[in-house]
């Protein structure tokens, strides 16, 4: 059984920290307003708006900010401000000893897959793959995604029903769900943050990749045994994929299907999570019930 951090209640303190790309107060203010409307007290890192080239300050600054929130017993959840790139540059400098004593929710997606994978594998604690403050501005906010995040943070029962996909493989499974961004997971292979997929439901999504890159990454995942002992696989958004002048000849979904179709487990395509406007929350490390049928797929936490 994995560790479930305490669910939030009104009056709790939550933090926003930037582990990767830089952000501005203008970009963060809508999220601050939303969290405040939930009855939460929002704490910002002193260095949240620092900038060094594309990063939210240098590695030392980003490590210090996140570490302070890991160590602060009053902080019940840490929201990563946005993704981009940079979390892997600080993961080995973070000390999770206080986190082990006082687990808390870590929230984000994309580049934050580094934290999901590292925490789930090494600390056996649940995390939330969900929309981030950068996605809560008026021009890109999705009400359903934000509501699903709130429900999970406050301990409500959450389930999703999505339309069937022609590449789905029907079946049922009940297991822990892990995963995140395929490119990031691929980059973590062989490291201390490498994902453990044995007996689990694997969720994958990606953005802005060449189709042959998707094939190469799936080949590596397969050769490393990450696909052979799954309980099931769920594929989210494969967004803004690119191709060469000479086409690869398959979509990202078809490429993934080709690598998993011969294994004996359910496969669900088209789940609304990833780099799309709709990005509903998933509780990584938690046990989830998945049913893939001809008419629809159902996922319940």
FENKA-V174696 format. One record per pair of residues at least 24 apart in sequence whose C-alpha atoms are under 7 Angstrom apart, sorted by the first residue. I is the first residue (numbers start at 1). J is the second residue. Records with the same first field share a line. If there is no record, write none. Layout:
# FENKA-V174696
I = J, J
This chain:
# FENKA-V174696
2 = 124, 125, 126, 285, 286
3 = 124, 125, 126
4 = 125, 126
5 = 103, 104, 105, 126
6 = 104
7 = 153, 154, 155
8 = 76, 153, 154
9 = 154
10 = 38, 39, 40
11 = 39, 40, 41
12 = 40, 41, 76
13 = 40, 41, 42, 43, 74, 75, 76
14 = 40, 41, 42, 43, 75, 76, 77, 78
15 = 42, 43, 44, 75, 77, 78, 79
16 = 43, 44, 45, 78, 79, 80, 81
17 = 44, 45, 48, 65, 66, 78, 79, 80, 81
18 = 48, 56, 62, 80, 81, 82
19 = 62, 80, 86, 87
20 = 55, 56, 82, 83, 84, 85, 86, 87
21 = 54, 55, 56, 82, 83, 84, 85, 86
22 = 49, 51, 54, 55, 56
23 = 49, 56
24 = 49
27 = 134, 137
28 = 133, 134
30 = 136, 137
31 = 133, 136
59 = 89, 90
63 = 90, 93, 94
67 = 94
70 = 98, 99
71 = 98, 99
73 = 102
76 = 104, 105
77 = 104, 105, 106
78 = 105, 106, 107
79 = 106, 107, 108, 132
80 = 107, 108, 132
81 = 132, 133, 134
82 = 132, 133, 134
83 = 109, 110, 111, 112
84 = 111
85 = 111
87 = 111, 112, 114
88 = 114
108 = 132
109 = 180
110 = 180, 181
111 = 184
113 = 180, 181, 184
114 = 184
117 = 179, 193, 194, 195
118 = 193
120 = 285
121 = 193, 195, 196
125 = 285
126 = 283, 284, 285, 286
127 = 283, 284, 285
128 = 281, 282, 283, 284
129 = 281, 282, 283, 284
130 = 279, 280, 281, 282
131 = 279
140 = 277
142 = 277, 278
144 = 280
145 = 278, 279, 280, 281
148 = 280, 281
149 = 281
157 = 301
158 = 300, 301
159 = 299, 300, 301
160 = 298, 299, 300
161 = 296, 297, 298, 299
162 = 271, 296, 297, 298
163 = 295, 296, 297
164 = 294, 295, 296, 297
165 = 269, 270
167 = 257, 269
168 = 267, 268, 269
169 = 266, 267, 268
170 = 266, 267, 292, 293, 294
171 = 265, 266, 291, 292, 293
172 = 266, 290, 291, 292
173 = 231, 232, 289, 290, 291
174 = 287, 288, 289, 290
175 = 200, 201, 231, 287, 288, 289
176 = 200, 201, 285, 286, 287, 288
177 = 201, 202, 203, 284, 285, 286, 287, 288
178 = 202, 203, 284, 285
179 = 203, 204
180 = 204, 205
181 = 205, 206
182 = 206
186 = 217
197 = 226, 230
198 = 229, 230
199 = 229, 230, 231
200 = 230, 231, 232
201 = 230, 231, 232, 233
202 = 232, 233, 234
203 = 233, 234, 235
204 = 234, 235, 236
205 = 235, 236, 237, 238, 274
206 = 237, 238, 239, 274
207 = 238, 239, 240, 241, 275
208 = 239, 240, 241, 242
209 = 241, 242
210 = 241, 242, 243
211 = 241, 242, 243, 248, 252
212 = 248
214 = 252
215 = 255
218 = 256
228 = 263
231 = 265
232 = 265, 266, 267
233 = 266, 267, 268
234 = 267, 268, 269, 271
235 = 268, 269, 270, 271
236 = 269, 270, 271, 272, 273, 274
237 = 270, 271, 272, 273, 274, 275, 276
239 = 275
266 = 292
268 = 292
